Amino acid sequence: MRVLLTAVAYVLYQELRAVPGGTELHRAMVATIRLRLLKIGATITESVRRIVISMSSSHPWKDLWP
């Protein structure tokens, strides 16, 4: 099971790496992607129709999120 989860995580990071075509994360390593995109403090609010993610306005890598 651990090997399967590791493989899924690897594929997920490869897909995240392929999405930002012209950004600085295009050739980034997995640790950099994890640090700049996934390890962010945010507030998540769920409603009936949507999920809203609110990040701080002073977040250093806010330009990487659309």
C-alpha positions in Angstrom: 0.0 0.0 0.0 2.9 2.4 0.8 4.4 1.9 -2.6 1.1 2.6 -4.3 0.6 5.8 -2.3 4.2 6.9 -3.1 3.6 6.3 -6.8 0.4 8.3 -6.8 2.1 11.2 -5.0 5.0 11.1 -7.5 2.5 11.3 -10.4 0.7 14.1 -8.7 3.9 16.1 -8.3 4.8 15.5 -12.0 1.4 16.8 -13.1 1.8 19.9 -10.8 5.2 20.5 -12.4 3.8 20.3 -15.9 1.0 22.9 -15.3 3.0 26.1 -14.7 4.5 26.4 -18.2 6.1 29.8 -18.0 6.6 30.2 -14.3 9.7 29.6 -12.2 8.3 26.2 -11.1 8.4 24.7 -14.5 11.7 22.9 -13.8 11.4 22.9 -10.0 12.2 19.9 -7.8 9.5 18.1 -5.8 10.6 19.7 -2.5 10.3 23.2 -4.0 6.8 22.6 -5.3 5.8 21.2 -1.9 7.2 24.2 -0.1 5.8 26.9 -2.4 2.4 25.5 -3.4 1.3 22.9 -0.9 2.7 24.0 2.5 0.7 27.2 2.8 -1.5 28.3 5.6 -5.0 29.0 4.2 -8.6 29.1 5.3 -11.0 26.8 3.5 -14.7 27.7 3.4 -17.2 25.2 2.0 -20.7 26.2 0.8 -23.3 24.4 -1.1 -22.0 25.4 -4.5 -18.3 26.0 -4.1 -15.1 25.7 -2.0 -13.3 29.0 -1.3 -9.6 29.0 -0.4 -8.5 32.3 1.3 -4.7 32.9 1.6 -2.9 35.8 3.2 -2.4 38.9 1.1 1.3 38.9 2.2 2.0 35.3 1.0 5.4 35.4 -0.7 4.4 33.1 -3.6 0.9 34.4 -4.2 1.8 35.1 -7.9 2.1 31.3 -8.5 -1.6 30.7 -7.7 -4.1 31.8 -10.3 
